[in-house]
């Protein structure tokens, strides 16, 4: 048997004390893995958390993008300055999967088999705009309010009761 602890004369040194020590360490590591192995993140939890964070980040970027579009649109109207816009969204991005009509209803189209089976992903729908709030110079003028409300209503397919415009502080 090969030993790491051979002296020049071929006699084993520390062999009797090292082997039991290594066996005890290996046994403790094995017991720790059995007891706590399910708590160690191995990819799936980390990927899931990063997906959730990236979904939230993407939703915030989308909301910022819409608010910037609303601001630029409103500032292009005569008599409107210093626009602050807030856009409220309904939920998050929605994943759309393929379905098929079967007796008794609808079912998802499944591709693959066994552990690799999954629903057929088609697309993702952006969240709808629930409301828009505008604070701007000129927002107290009824004609400008009406113009901005009509503009935002037509652009974002919102009813006028989901758009609020008010005058900003001087």
ABEGO torsion letter per residue (X at the ends): XBBABBBAAGBBBGAAAAAAAAAAAAAAAAAAAAAAAAABBBGAAAAAAAAAAAAAAAAAAAAAAAAAAAAAAAAABBGBBGBBBBBBBBEBBBBBBBBBBBBGEBBBBBBEBEAABBBBBABBBBBBBABBBBBBBGAABAAAAAAAAAAAAAAAGBBAAABBBBBBBX
